[in-house]
Amino acid sequence: MTIEELHQFQNLVITQPNCPYCVRAKAILDDRGTDYTTLVLGQNLEKTEMIAFIEQVANTTVRTVPQIILDGKYIGGHDDLVAFLERQVEADALGDFEL
């Protein structure tokens, strides 16, 4: 798969078989009703392709999964997803509050 093809996915989870953090991340997205595409390393995507893609979109080198893209923006791994969603909830709780 080319980097150009990977850029077409707005919501993407890159996983590998037997990865507990991948399962957890996908369960979080499923619980929220988020539609996403799953690409499995070694089946749909090679690890070198994942590394090159994430380096291009996030300017960082990663070697672990899951790697998550939401709304076309790089989120990171499982822990990054949890932190991202917590920040969203906190921002929503403040509503229109301004200092």
C-alpha positions in Angstrom: 0.0 0.0 0.0 1.3 3.4 -0.9 1.5 6.4 1.4 -0.9 8.2 -0.9 -3.4 5.4 -0.4 -3.0 5.6 3.3 -3.7 9.3 3.3 -7.2 8.5 2.0 -8.3 7.0 5.3 -9.9 9.5 7.6 -10.2 7.1 10.5 -7.6 4.4 10.6 -6.3 1.8 13.1 -3.1 0.0 12.2 -2.9 -3.3 14.2 -1.2 -6.6 14.3 -2.5 -10.0 15.4 -2.5 -10.9 19.1 -2.1 -7.2 20.2 -4.0 -6.5 23.4 -3.7 -2.7 23.1 -5.0 -2.9 19.5 -8.1 -4.8 20.8 -8.6 -2.2 23.6 -8.2 0.8 21.2 -10.7 -0.7 18.7 -13.2 -1.5 21.6 -13.0 2.2 22.7 -13.7 3.4 19.2 -16.5 0.8 18.8 -18.1 1.9 22.1 -18.1 5.5 20.8 -19.7 4.4 17.5 -16.6 5.6 15.5 -16.3 4.1 12.0 -12.8 3.3 11.1 -10.7 1.1 8.8 -8.4 -1.5 10.3 -5.1 -2.4 8.5 -3.2 -5.4 9.9 0.6 -5.4 9.6 1.8 -8.3 7.5 -1.6 -8.7 5.9 -2.8 -5.3 4.5 0.3 -3.3 5.3 4.1 -3.8 5.8 5.7 -2.4 8.9 8.1 -0.3 6.8 5.1 1.2 5.1 3.5 2.1 8.5 6.8 3.6 9.7 7.1 5.7 6.6 3.5 6.9 6.7 3.6 7.9 10.4 6.9 9.7 9.9 5.3 11.7 7.1 2.0 12.6 8.9 3.4 13.1 12.4 7.1 13.7 12.0 7.9 10.9 14.5 9.2 7.4 14.2 7.1 4.6 15.6 7.5 0.9 15.7 4.6 -0.2 17.8 0.9 -0.8 17.3 -1.8 0.3 17.4 -1.3 3.5 15.4 -4.5 5.6 15.2 -5.6 8.3 12.8 -8.9 10.1 13.5 -10.5 12.7 11.3 -7.3 12.6 9.3 -5.2 13.6 12.3 -2.5 11.4 13.9 -3.5 10.4 17.4 -0.8 7.8 18.3 -1.3 4.6 20.2 -3.8 3.3 22.7 -2.7 5.5 25.6 -2.6 8.5 23.3 -6.2 7.7 22.2 -7.4 7.5 25.9 -5.7 10.9 26.7 -7.1 12.4 23.5 -10.7 11.3 24.3 -10.3 12.5 28.0 -9.3 16.0 26.7 -12.3 16.0 24.5 -14.6 15.2 27.4 -13.0 17.9 29.6 -13.4 20.4 26.8 -17.0 19.5 26.3 -17.7 19.7 30.0 -16.5 23.4 30.0 -18.9 24.2 27.2 -18.9 27.9 26.5 -16.9 28.8 29.6 -14.3 31.6 29.0 -11.8 33.2 31.3 
